[in-house]
Amino acid sequence: MKYYLIAGEASGDLHASNLMAELKQQDVEAEFRFYGGDKMAAVGGVLVKHYRELAYMGFIPVLVHLPQILRNMRQCKADIEAWRPDVVILVDYPGFNLDIAKYVHQKGICKVFYYISPKIWAWKEYRIKNIKRDVDALFSILPFEVKWFEERAYKVHYVGNPCVDAVENWKATLSSKGEEVRKQIAILAGSRKQEIKDNLRMMLECAATFEGYKLVIAGAPNMDEAYYRKYIPKGMEVEIRFGQTYQVLSESAAALVTSGTATLETAILRVPQVVCYATPVGKFISWLRSKVLKVKYISLVNLIVDREIVQELVADRMTRENIIQCLGDILPGGSARQQMLDDYEEMNRILGGAGASRRAAEGMVRELKI
């Protein structure tokens, strides 16, 4: 069968690539064409456009690049219609992907599957109408989504979380376990330029107050070192490592993490963390968040267990004083470290074991035969 996949950022590229590998196991005649990244290209098929040309976040960047975004959409629709796949598989990235789903459905081109649901339970709940209308099957990776969608009369398939697969696959490549805890603090400042600009300098300045700890930035795959260097305080010794996020985390005593998939990966690796997410006009954003967001938390870790087990320093809560206090509490000897590690075990039990990519592939092939 012919599979057309669309992933708009680094995490989507990772999870889509693992899904593609499993689809090849389920369907020996699988053909792939996709918007995605290097990991998907490594599995095989035709990379039509790299996600570097797609990933814009925030009102101003989207507005500035709107002509390019609209051009990408037109090109994607035309490419799908010309190739005539058996299914379009959308991976997160809702602003782009829901528009593609609408087009494919209206044209009757093929089935539409969604893998890694848009986070409409957090905001823009009205998008449930679009999903019901345009998506033939949704494969969820977060356990609490099942109840949320069922309460709105839409059945979803929970397949487990692919981050568990990714971590387990990485662990399988290790020749030895290594040191349990090293004198190192990991800095994960997001995968977009705006996130790095807003967060990195303060994260580094706060982490540097703890003497004896090496600071290591886990670089996002779509960024270059020069961009990070712009926000490293002059004279500060900081290592930047690309393509080694799990290794960096596993070698670290604790981490400062900008919210996103990285918070979940950090918890699966059992590394204590503080979630940091600065924004311009922080007080206004905090007020807006209370009016717009439909959930109590922004980190997946807290959402999964439905309580705050990692500190979320968001908008006006992200101050130097708060970061230093919270980081000190989770470093070795800190008062909150063991409790967080215990809570991580609960979160991992709720997530379930590895095999999400395989279960998703099996479910998709099964749906295509109906």
C-alpha positions, -999 to 999 in steps of 0.1 A, spaced: 0 0 0 10 36 -4 14 57 27 17 95 27 29 109 60 32 145 73 53 154 103 61 191 109 89 190 135 117 170 151 97 148 175 72 140 147 101 130 125 113 106 152 80 90 159 69 88 122 102 71 113 96 44 139 60 40 127 72 37 91 97 10 101 69 -10 117 46 -5 87 73 -21 66 71 -51 89 33 -53 86 32 -45 48 61 -57 27 49 -37 -2 47 -4 17 56 27 -3 63 60 15 61 96 4 63 123 31 68 157 45 92 151 74 129 149 83 161 129 81 150 100 103 120 93 81 143 96 50 166 70 66 137 45 67 131 49 30 107 65 5 105 100 -10 111 131 12 90 158 -5 98 186 19 118 189 51 102 200 83 127 228 85 106 246 59 74 241 80 81 247 117 69 281 126 56 289 161 39 320 175 16 346 160 44 369 145 65 341 129 34 325 114 22 359 101 56 367 85 59 333 68 22 330 59 28 331 21 53 302 25 30 283 48 1 286 23 24 277 -6 35 246 13 -1 236 19 -10 240 -18 20 220 -28 12 192 -3 -24 189 -15 -14 188 -51 13 162 -43 -12 140 -25 -38 142 -52 -12 134 -79 3 104 -60 -31 90 -49 -20 71 -17 -41 45 1 -39 66 33 -26 99 46 -11 97 81 -9 129 99 15 133 128 6 160 153 13 195 137 -25 204 138 -25 239 121 -12 223 89 -25 188 92 -61 195 99 -63 216 68 -48 187 48 -73 163 64 -102 185 53 -89 186 17 -83 149 14 -117 141 29 -136 165 7 -118 152 -24 -124 116 -14 -88 108 -22 -81 82 5 -85 74 42 -70 98 68 -54 86 100 -41 108 128 -11 96 148 -4 116 179 -35 136 184 -37 174 182 -39 187 218 -74 200 215 -81 190 251 -58 219 261 -72 245 238 -92 249 206 -116 222 216 -139 232 187 -115 213 164 -132 180 175 -158 188 148 -131 188 122 -116 155 134 -150 138 135 -157 149 100 -123 144 83 -103 118 102 -112 81 98 -91 68 127 -71 85 155 -43 67 172 -36 82 206 -3 81 226 -16 97 258 -38 75 281 -60 103 293 -71 112 257 -92 81 254 -117 92 280 -117 128 268 -126 118 232 -151 92 242 -169 118 263 -173 137 231 -186 106 211 -154 99 192 -136 66 196 -98 66 195 -72 39 196 -47 41 225 -15 24 213 10 34 241 36 61 239 64 60 212 87 79 236 89 46 255 99 28 224 125 55 215 141 53 249 141 15 250 156 13 215 184 37 226 191 17 257 195 -14 236 224 2 218 244 8 250 273 -15 258 273 -6 295 251 12 319 277 38 328 276 60 359 243 63 377 247 101 384 273 125 371 282 160 380 263 174 351 231 194 345 213 190 311 197 220 294 169 213 269 157 247 257 132 237 231 133 229 194 124 263 180 144 295 177 119 315 197 119 290 226 157 291 227 158 329 225 133 332 254 147 305 277 183 295 272 202 324 288 183 323 321 184 285 323 222 286 319 227 315 344 206 297 370 223 263 365 257 279 367 250 289 403 255 253 414 293 248 416 309 217 404 283 209 377 292 208 340 265 224 319 255 205 286 230 217 261 212 190 242 210 206 208 178 203 187 184 186 154 172 215 132 194 241 150 230 250 145 256 257 172 260 293 163 224 301 172 229 286 207 261 305 212 243 338 208 225 332 241 253 317 262 267 343 287 302 355 278 329 334 294 306 306 305 318 271 297 290 252 281 291 221 259 266 217 231 259 182 218 236 173 189 219 140 183 227 128 218 197 140 239 192 107 256 229 103 263 231 138 277 201 132 300 213 98 312 246 114 322 230 142 341 220 146 378 190 168 368 177 188 338 161 221 330 136 214 302 114 236 281 79 221 279 72 196 251 79 160 243 113 165 260 97 166 295 82 132 289 114 117 276 133 131 306 108 114 329 110 81 311 148 83 316 142 90 353 161 123 353 147 149 378 136 181 360 123 216 362 100 227 334 110 262 322 90 282 297 96 319 296 75 342 273 75 379 265 49 398 287 48 370 312 20 383 334 -3 388 304 5 353 291 -2 338 326 -36 356 326 -43 345 291 -34 309 299 -59 309 327 -86 320 303 -77 300 273 -62 267 284 -86 239 294 -60 219 314 -43 225 347 -8 217 335 14 222 304 38 193 308 29 159 297 44 144 328 19 162 350 -10 157 326 -5 119 326 -6 115 364 -31 144 368 -11 162 395 20 183 396 50 160 401 74 183 382 75 220 388 62 241 359 78 275 358 58 291 330 55 328 320 58 350 350 66 320 373 99 316 354 122 337 375 158 332 385 148 327 421 122 300 413 146 281 389 174 281 414 151 270 443 135 242 423 167 230 407 184 228 441 155 208 454 160 180 428 198 178 426 214 150 447 207 157 484 177 180 475 145 177 494 122 169 464 145 145 444 134 111 457 97 120 456 100 130 419 118 97 411 91 78 429 64 97 410 82 89 377 76 52 384 39 59 387 38 78 354 57 51 336 32 24 349 3 45 335 20 49 301 26 12 297 54 -7 281 72 -4 247 55 -13 215 35 18 206 49 20 170 41 -17 164 6 -14 178 -1 17 158 11 1 126 -9 -31 132 -40 -10 138 -35 11 107 -30 -19 85 -61 -35 100 -82 -3 94 -71 -2 58 -84 -37 52 -119 -28 64 
